[in-house]
């Protein structure tokens, strides 16, 4: 019962895990515990766990916490999965509990970073001109991917797993299937995002399957970190993918789109204690005007004029 063996069993038994979650878990084990994979679970001690967490925290406190959460889940799974002949659990304790006992978990504050209003024109120029200065097969795809994420407020995986079958360019709607809260989510397209997708479809020659594909042409686009770093260097702005979603939400809030409408636009669940929210049914058409208003505001911020949508369209055609 080595760590590596139990981890494989864990993944096989958890059939509903999303591919991105599996990749995250695999990365956590391979990076955080590569030298432990051949060790029996019972040989990994509390002291070893605490020391490894301390070491990994020097690189990234958030990642160290995440790696230990994965390890904790593996032990919890093993405790309920493996028994001896007397039906006694082979794993009787979880060494990751040491971190709670010693209060060693890193306190990682939720990120609050956005692309600021005065940075948006610079960021937009760098992204919109990617095909001109970055080059390569990924440039145009990444350009559309980044812009769609900003102007729609999608999560990273919601953009990367989009299917052409779920995009209605006639009725101007888009349906997200692979969402964080496991609820399908239909939103309106704006004039800008519709143009962006219409012309990307024509340029890519795709009419079905993934909108944004990795180099293998079958899996979702995910490896865009080099492109992000290049944009950071060119623009002088440090940003991450989730900053685009926060920028969308912040812009919406600043122009008065808030409450249940904003929650619906960014697909946030209404809490169980919010009885009123449970009675409010928001259809796609009621979201069309606020979504367009947010788009128009972002366009004015990125270029100083609403004609930026025409600029984006022209860039696709060049």
C-alpha positions as CSV (number, residue, x, y, z in Angstrom):
1,X,0.0,0.0,0.0
2,X,2.4,2.7,-1.2
3,X,1.4,6.2,-1.7
4,X,1.6,5.9,-5.5
5,X,-0.6,2.7,-5.5
6,X,-3.2,4.2,-3.2
7,X,-3.3,7.4,-5.2
8,X,-4.0,5.4,-8.4
9,X,-6.8,3.5,-6.6
10,X,-8.2,6.8,-5.4
11,X,-8.4,8.3,-8.9
12,X,-10.1,5.1,-10.3
13,X,-12.7,5.1,-7.5
14,X,-13.5,8.8,-7.9
15,X,-15.1,8.6,-11.4
16,X,-16.8,12.0,-11.3
17,X,-13.6,14.0,-11.0
18,X,-13.1,16.5,-13.8
19,X,-10.0,16.2,-16.0
20,X,-8.7,19.5,-14.7
21,X,-9.1,18.3,-11.1
22,X,-7.3,15.1,-11.8
23,X,-4.5,17.0,-13.4
24,X,-4.3,19.2,-10.4
25,X,-4.1,16.2,-8.0
26,X,-1.5,14.5,-10.2
27,X,0.6,17.7,-10.2
28,X,0.3,18.0,-6.4
29,X,1.5,14.4,-5.9
30,X,4.3,14.5,-8.5
31,X,5.6,17.8,-7.3
32,X,5.1,17.6,-3.6
33,X,5.6,13.9,-2.9
34,X,7.6,12.4,-5.8
35,X,10.1,10.8,-3.4
36,X,7.3,9.4,-1.3
37,X,5.3,7.6,-4.0
38,X,7.2,4.3,-3.3
39,X,6.8,4.6,0.5
40,X,4.1,2.6,2.3
41,X,1.4,4.9,3.7
42,X,2.0,3.7,7.3
43,X,5.7,4.8,7.0
44,X,4.9,8.4,6.4
45,X,4.9,10.1,9.8
46,X,3.4,13.3,11.2
47,X,6.9,14.8,11.5
48,X,7.6,14.0,7.9
49,X,4.4,15.7,6.9
50,X,5.0,18.8,8.9
51,X,8.6,19.1,7.6
52,X,7.5,18.7,4.0
53,X,4.8,21.3,4.4
54,X,7.4,23.7,5.8
55,X,9.8,23.0,2.9
56,X,7.1,23.4,0.2
57,X,5.8,26.6,1.8
58,X,9.1,28.3,1.0
59,X,8.2,27.9,-2.7
60,X,4.5,28.7,-2.4
61,X,2.3,28.7,0.6
62,X,-0.9,28.2,-1.4
63,X,0.5,25.2,-3.3
64,X,1.9,23.7,-0.1
65,X,-1.6,23.8,1.4
66,X,-3.1,22.3,-1.7
67,X,-0.6,19.5,-1.9
68,X,-1.3,18.6,1.7
69,X,-5.1,18.7,1.1
70,X,-4.6,16.1,-1.6
71,X,-2.5,14.0,0.7
72,X,-5.1,14.2,3.4
73,X,-7.8,13.0,0.9
74,X,-5.7,10.0,-0.1
75,X,-5.3,9.0,3.6
76,X,-9.0,9.5,4.2
77,X,-9.8,7.3,1.2
78,X,-7.4,4.6,2.4
79,X,-8.8,4.5,5.9
80,X,-12.2,3.6,4.4
81,X,-11.0,1.3,1.6
82,X,-8.4,-1.1,3.0
83,X,-9.1,-3.6,5.9
84,X,-7.4,-6.6,7.4
85,X,-8.9,-10.1,7.8
86,X,-10.6,-8.9,11.0
87,X,-12.2,-6.0,9.1
88,X,-10.0,-3.5,10.9
89,X,-8.7,-0.5,8.9
90,X,-5.1,-0.8,7.8
91,X,-4.8,2.9,7.9
92,X,-5.7,4.1,11.4
93,X,-4.5,7.7,11.4
94,X,-4.0,10.5,9.0
95,X,-0.6,12.2,9.5
96,X,-1.8,15.4,7.8
97,X,-3.9,16.1,10.9
98,X,-0.6,17.3,12.5
99,X,-0.9,20.5,10.5
100,X,-4.3,21.3,12.1
101,X,-3.1,20.3,15.6
102,X,0.0,22.5,15.3
103,X,-1.8,25.3,13.4
104,X,0.7,25.0,10.7
105,X,-1.6,25.5,7.7
106,X,-0.6,28.6,5.8
107,X,-3.0,31.5,5.9
108,X,-3.5,32.4,2.3
109,X,-5.7,35.4,1.7
110,X,-8.0,35.3,-1.2
111,X,-6.5,37.2,-4.2
112,X,-8.0,40.6,-4.9
113,X,-6.0,41.4,-8.0
114,X,-7.7,42.9,-11.1
115,X,-6.4,44.6,-14.2
116,X,-6.9,48.2,-13.2
117,X,-8.7,50.8,-15.4
118,X,-5.5,52.6,-16.3
119,X,-3.9,49.3,-17.2
120,X,-6.7,47.9,-19.4
121,X,-5.7,49.9,-22.6
122,X,-2.1,48.6,-22.4
123,X,-3.2,45.0,-21.7
124,X,-5.8,45.1,-24.4
125,X,-3.3,46.4,-27.0
126,X,-0.8,43.6,-26.1
127,X,-3.5,40.9,-26.3
128,X,-5.3,42.2,-29.3
129,X,-2.0,42.4,-31.3
130,X,-0.7,39.0,-30.3
131,X,-0.7,37.6,-33.9
132,X,1.5,40.6,-34.9
133,X,4.2,40.3,-32.3
134,X,4.0,36.9,-30.7
135,X,3.4,34.8,-33.8
136,X,2.9,31.0,-34.0
137,X,-0.3,28.9,-34.3
138,X,-1.3,29.7,-30.7
139,X,-1.3,33.5,-31.1
140,X,-4.8,34.0,-32.6
141,X,-6.4,31.3,-30.5
142,X,-4.9,32.7,-27.3
143,X,-6.1,36.2,-28.3
144,X,-9.7,35.2,-28.7
145,X,-9.5,33.0,-25.6
146,X,-8.2,35.8,-23.4
147,X,-10.7,38.4,-24.7
148,X,-13.7,36.1,-24.5
149,X,-12.8,35.3,-20.9
150,X,-12.5,39.0,-19.9
151,X,-15.6,40.2,-21.7
152,X,-17.8,37.3,-20.5
153,X,-16.5,36.8,-16.9
154,X,-16.0,33.1,-17.4
155,X,-13.8,30.9,-15.3
156,X,-10.7,29.6,-17.0
157,X,-12.0,26.1,-17.5
158,X,-15.4,27.4,-18.6
159,X,-13.6,29.1,-21.5
160,X,-11.3,26.3,-22.3
161,X,-14.0,23.6,-22.4
162,X,-16.5,25.5,-24.5
163,X,-18.2,23.5,-27.3
164,X,-19.4,24.9,-30.6
165,X,-22.5,22.9,-30.1
166,X,-23.4,25.0,-27.1
167,X,-22.9,28.3,-28.9
168,X,-26.0,29.7,-30.7
169,X,-24.9,32.5,-33.0
170,X,-28.4,33.0,-34.3
171,X,-30.1,33.5,-30.9
172,X,-26.9,34.9,-29.4
173,X,-26.6,32.6,-26.4
174,X,-23.8,30.5,-25.0
175,X,-24.3,27.5,-22.7
176,X,-21.6,26.5,-20.2
177,X,-21.7,22.9,-19.2
178,X,-18.5,22.3,-17.2
179,X,-19.0,24.8,-14.4
180,X,-17.6,24.9,-10.9
181,X,-20.9,24.4,-9.2
182,X,-21.9,21.6,-11.6
183,X,-24.9,23.6,-12.9
184,X,-25.3,24.3,-16.6
185,X,-25.4,28.0,-17.3
186,X,-26.8,29.9,-20.3
187,X,-25.8,33.4,-20.9
188,X,-26.3,36.0,-23.7
189,X,-23.6,36.9,-26.2
190,X,-23.0,40.6,-26.7
191,X,-22.3,42.2,-30.1
192,X,-18.6,42.0,-29.3
193,X,-18.4,38.4,-28.1
194,X,-20.6,37.3,-31.0
195,X,-18.3,38.9,-33.5
196,X,-15.3,37.5,-31.8
197,X,-16.7,33.9,-31.9
198,X,-18.2,34.2,-35.4
199,X,-15.0,35.2,-37.0
200,X,-12.9,32.8,-34.9
201,X,-15.1,30.0,-36.2
202,X,-14.6,31.1,-39.8
203,X,-10.8,31.4,-39.3
204,X,-10.4,28.1,-37.5
205,X,-12.7,26.2,-39.8
206,X,-14.4,24.5,-36.9
207,X,-18.1,23.9,-36.4
208,X,-18.2,21.3,-33.7
209,X,-16.2,20.1,-30.7
210,X,-14.0,22.3,-28.6
211,X,-13.8,26.0,-29.4
212,X,-10.2,26.2,-28.0
213,X,-8.1,23.1,-28.6
214,X,-4.7,22.2,-27.4
215,X,-1.9,21.2,-29.9
216,X,-3.2,17.6,-29.9
217,X,-6.5,19.0,-31.4
218,X,-8.6,16.9,-29.1
219,X,-8.1,18.2,-25.5
220,X,-9.0,21.6,-24.1
221,X,-6.6,24.5,-24.4
222,X,-4.7,24.8,-21.1
223,X,-1.0,25.5,-21.7
224,X,-1.1,29.3,-22.1
225,X,1.3,30.3,-19.3
226,X,4.2,31.1,-21.8
227,X,1.8,33.4,-23.7
228,X,0.7,35.1,-20.4
229,X,4.3,35.7,-19.5
230,X,5.0,37.2,-22.9
231,X,2.1,39.6,-22.5
232,X,3.3,40.5,-19.0
233,X,6.7,41.3,-20.4
234,X,5.3,43.4,-23.3
235,X,2.7,45.3,-21.2
236,X,4.6,45.5,-17.9
237,X,1.4,44.3,-16.2
238,X,1.4,41.3,-14.0
239,X,-1.8,39.4,-14.4
240,X,-3.3,35.9,-14.2
241,X,-6.3,34.3,-15.9
242,X,-8.6,34.7,-12.9
243,X,-7.8,38.4,-12.8
244,X,-10.0,38.6,-16.0
245,X,-13.0,37.3,-14.2
246,X,-12.4,39.6,-11.2
247,X,-12.0,42.5,-13.6
248,X,-15.4,41.7,-15.3
249,X,-17.2,41.4,-11.9
250,X,-15.6,44.6,-10.6
251,X,-16.5,46.5,-13.7
252,X,-20.1,45.3,-13.4
253,X,-20.3,46.3,-9.8
254,X,-18.9,49.8,-10.5
255,X,-21.6,50.5,-13.1
256,X,-24.4,49.4,-10.9
257,X,-24.8,45.7,-12.0
258,X,-25.0,43.9,-8.7
259,X,-27.0,41.6,-6.5
260,X,-28.8,38.6,-8.1
261,X,-28.1,39.8,-11.6
262,X,-24.4,39.9,-11.1
263,X,-24.5,36.5,-9.3
264,X,-26.3,35.1,-12.3
265,X,-23.9,36.6,-14.8
266,X,-20.9,35.0,-13.1
267,X,-22.7,31.8,-12.1
268,X,-22.4,32.1,-8.3
269,X,-24.7,29.9,-6.3
270,X,-27.2,31.5,-4.0
271,X,-26.5,30.3,-0.5
272,X,-28.9,27.9,1.2
273,X,-29.8,30.6,3.7
274,X,-30.8,33.1,1.1
275,X,-34.5,32.2,0.8
276,X,-35.4,35.2,-1.4
277,X,-32.7,34.2,-3.9
278,X,-34.3,30.8,-4.3
279,X,-37.5,32.4,-5.6
280,X,-35.9,34.6,-8.2
281,X,-35.8,33.1,-11.7
282,X,-33.6,35.1,-14.1
283,X,-34.0,34.2,-17.8
284,X,-31.4,34.8,-20.5
285,X,-33.1,37.7,-22.0
286,X,-33.2,39.7,-18.8
287,X,-29.4,39.3,-18.6
288,X,-28.8,40.6,-22.2
289,X,-28.9,44.3,-21.4
290,X,-26.7,44.2,-18.3
291,X,-24.2,42.0,-20.1
292,X,-24.0,44.4,-23.1
293,X,-23.7,47.3,-20.7
294,X,-20.7,45.6,-19.1
295,X,-19.2,44.9,-22.5
296,X,-19.6,48.5,-23.6
297,X,-17.9,49.8,-20.4
298,X,-15.0,47.4,-20.8
299,X,-14.6,48.5,-24.4
300,X,-14.6,52.1,-23.4
301,X,-11.9,51.4,-20.7
302,X,-9.7,49.3,-23.1
303,X,-9.7,51.9,-25.9
304,X,-11.4,55.0,-24.7
305,X,-14.1,54.5,-27.3
306,X,-16.8,52.0,-28.1
307,X,-15.3,51.7,-31.6
308,X,-12.9,49.1,-30.0
309,X,-15.3,46.4,-31.1
310,X,-14.6,47.3,-34.7
311,X,-10.9,47.3,-34.0
312,X,-11.2,43.8,-32.6
313,X,-13.2,42.6,-35.6
314,X,-10.7,44.1,-38.1
315,X,-7.8,42.5,-36.2
316,X,-9.3,39.0,-36.8
317,X,-9.7,39.7,-40.5
318,X,-6.1,40.9,-41.0
